[in-house]
Amino acid sequence: MNDSSQLKKGVVEILVLHLLAGADMYGYQLISELDGRSGSFFRMKEGTLYPVLYRLEDGGYISSYWEKESEKRGVPRKYYRITAAGQERQRELMEDLDQFMQAIKLVLGGER
């Protein structure tokens, strides 16, 4: 795992909660949104995302449900939605991230 991967790993939880605050989504949809909205910076495989989803669900920050997509497709999809606890967790993580970024800027002397 390279240094960039370590940094990305630290913010995936925040990004997933943010996306789910906007709409319920299924796993592949989350992967596509992260990839598309980040200009492919957050391109990931299911094996990276699903442990995050399981952790968030175990923590009570998201819940899941199955929904049959369409007659044409016929295969149900597991959707995820943010809970009230997840909304609070998102706020806390965003505050932490903001403090983290401010501290980095202080150390770098406002160069970035």
C-alpha positions as CSV (number, residue, x, y, z in Angstrom):
1,M,0.0,0.0,0.0
2,N,1.5,3.3,-1.0
3,D,1.3,6.6,1.0
4,S,-1.5,7.9,-1.2
5,S,-3.6,4.8,-0.4
6,Q,-3.1,5.3,3.3
7,L,-4.4,8.9,3.0
8,K,-7.4,7.8,0.9
9,K,-8.3,5.0,3.4
10,G,-8.6,7.6,6.1
11,V,-11.3,9.5,4.3
12,V,-13.4,6.9,2.6
13,E,-15.8,6.6,5.7
14,I,-16.5,10.4,5.5
15,L,-17.1,10.2,1.8
16,V,-19.4,7.2,2.0
17,L,-21.5,8.9,4.8
18,H,-21.6,12.1,2.7
19,L,-22.9,10.3,-0.4
20,L,-25.5,8.4,1.6
21,A,-26.7,11.6,3.3
22,G,-27.7,12.7,-0.2
23,A,-29.4,9.4,-1.3
24,D,-29.7,5.7,-0.6
25,M,-27.2,3.8,-2.8
26,Y,-26.1,0.3,-3.5
27,G,-22.4,-0.7,-3.4
28,Y,-21.5,-0.4,-7.1
29,Q,-23.3,2.9,-7.2
30,L,-21.2,4.2,-4.4
31,I,-18.0,3.0,-6.1
32,S,-19.1,4.8,-9.3
33,E,-20.0,8.0,-7.5
34,L,-16.7,8.1,-5.7
35,D,-14.8,7.5,-8.9
36,G,-16.8,10.0,-11.0
37,R,-17.0,12.8,-8.5
38,S,-13.3,12.5,-7.6
39,G,-12.0,12.5,-11.1
40,S,-10.9,8.8,-10.6
41,F,-8.8,9.7,-7.5
42,F,-11.1,7.5,-5.3
43,R,-11.3,4.6,-7.8
44,M,-11.7,1.4,-5.7
45,K,-12.8,-2.2,-5.9
46,E,-15.6,-3.9,-4.0
47,G,-13.1,-5.5,-1.7
48,T,-12.1,-2.0,-0.5
49,L,-15.6,-0.6,-0.1
50,Y,-17.5,-3.4,1.4
51,P,-15.5,-3.7,4.6
52,V,-16.1,0.0,5.2
53,L,-19.8,-0.5,4.6
54,Y,-19.9,-3.5,7.0
55,R,-18.0,-1.4,9.7
56,L,-20.4,1.5,9.3
57,E,-23.4,-0.9,9.5
58,D,-22.1,-2.6,12.6
59,G,-21.6,0.8,14.2
60,G,-25.2,1.8,13.5
61,Y,-24.1,4.6,11.2
62,I,-25.9,3.1,8.1
63,S,-28.5,0.5,7.6
64,S,-29.3,-1.7,4.5
65,Y,-32.3,-3.1,2.7
66,W,-32.8,-5.2,-0.4
67,E,-34.8,-3.9,-3.3
68,K,-35.7,-5.5,-6.6
69,E,-34.4,-3.1,-9.2
70,S,-36.6,-3.8,-12.2
71,E,-38.3,-6.5,-14.1
72,K,-35.6,-6.4,-16.8
73,R,-32.8,-6.9,-14.3
74,G,-34.7,-9.1,-11.8
75,V,-31.8,-9.3,-9.3
76,P,-32.3,-7.5,-6.0
77,R,-29.7,-5.0,-4.9
78,K,-28.7,-4.2,-1.4
79,Y,-29.1,-0.5,-0.7
80,Y,-27.5,1.5,2.1
81,R,-28.9,4.5,3.9
82,I,-27.5,6.8,6.6
83,T,-29.0,6.7,10.0
84,A,-29.4,9.5,12.5
85,A,-26.2,8.2,14.3
86,G,-24.5,8.2,10.9
87,Q,-25.4,11.9,10.3
88,E,-23.9,12.8,13.7
89,R,-20.8,10.7,12.9
90,Q,-20.5,12.5,9.5
91,R,-20.6,15.9,11.3
92,E,-18.0,14.7,13.8
93,L,-15.7,13.4,11.1
94,M,-16.1,16.6,9.0
95,E,-15.1,18.6,12.0
96,D,-12.1,16.4,12.6
97,L,-11.1,16.6,8.9
98,D,-11.4,20.4,9.0
99,Q,-9.1,20.6,12.1
100,F,-6.7,18.2,10.4
101,M,-6.5,20.3,7.3
102,Q,-6.1,23.5,9.3
103,A,-3.2,22.0,11.2
104,I,-1.5,20.8,8.0
105,K,-1.8,24.3,6.5
106,L,-0.3,25.8,9.7
107,V,2.7,23.4,9.5
108,L,3.1,24.1,5.8
109,G,2.9,27.8,6.4
110,G,-0.1,28.4,4.2
111,E,2.0,27.4,1.1
112,R,-0.8,25.3,-0.2
